[in-house]
Amino acid sequence: MAALVRSQSGVPAAAQRRGAAARRSAAAATVVQRPRRVALRVQAAAAGAAARTADAYSRLKGAEVIRCSDGARLDIPSLWGPGERAVVVWARTFGCPFCWELAIQLRRDVKPQLDQQGVKLFLVAIGTLERSKDFVGETGFPPDCLLADPDGATYAALGLTKGVRQTFFSQATPLSLLKRATQSGGMDDLRNLVLPRWKPWQPPKLDQALQQGGIFVFDGDRVAFSHYDEATGAHADLGAVMDLARGLVARSEAGAEACAAGGGAAA
């Protein structure tokens, strides 16, 4: 008489083996599918960022900011013409110490070189007109190039990063600080020029403290470069941004010379 071999649970051993094999197969399939799902999410995020970047100029139209020098309300694309180039930097808020540091470096190291190339520079930060004037007093940033965005309208238009994790728990922040610490003088501005006098001003709305910034380089209405800050203090390489701006000017000048040599007019 054939007897069924049963386990202590009362389920036939053969059935148990088949069930275990099925579970292993399902687990293996899950392991394979998980990286695919992650990759798809990463690809979708990259595609979304690319789409936002491509039409950044048009997205900024109608999103008003306030110029510190005269209190004028305007949109950022009105600040340069079709044949001009501009570097627009989005800081976090006027009360962020890394934004103080960024403003000092832009004013001292970047703007003089961009001015020589005829490239405009603007800095945007979340806060009121009054706070932007305080910011100028502390950092020396030129008020005609400083734009206050009290409602965060331009940040929302560009889809710049925002969130608790990116602001407080991202490893990109300590990695950025570590990179600076290993460079000669990399922490000097923050340590000597910012922290001894820093004032932790709050933005108009509490959730705006979770906002990150970025840098965009515009060639007329075209975006030539974009950087979305991954986390607090994780800014773009300013040297690379200046090199790119110089390259845009050089190509434009070369094109104009070639066009003139051919008897045409530059577009």
ABEGO torsion letter per residue (X at the ends): XBBBBBBAAGBBAAAAAAAAAAAAAAAAAAAAAAAAAAAAAAAAAAAAAAAAAAAAAAAABGBBBBBAAAGBBBBAAAABBAABBBBBBBBBBAABAAAAAAAAAAAAAAAAAAAAAGBBBBBBBBEBAAAAAAAAAAAGBBAAABBBBAAGAAAAAAGBBBEAAAAAABAAAAAAAAAAAABBGAAAAAAAAAAAABBBBBBABAAAAABBBEBBBBBEABBABBBBBABBGBBBBAAAAAAAAAAAAAAAAAAAAAAAAAGBBBX
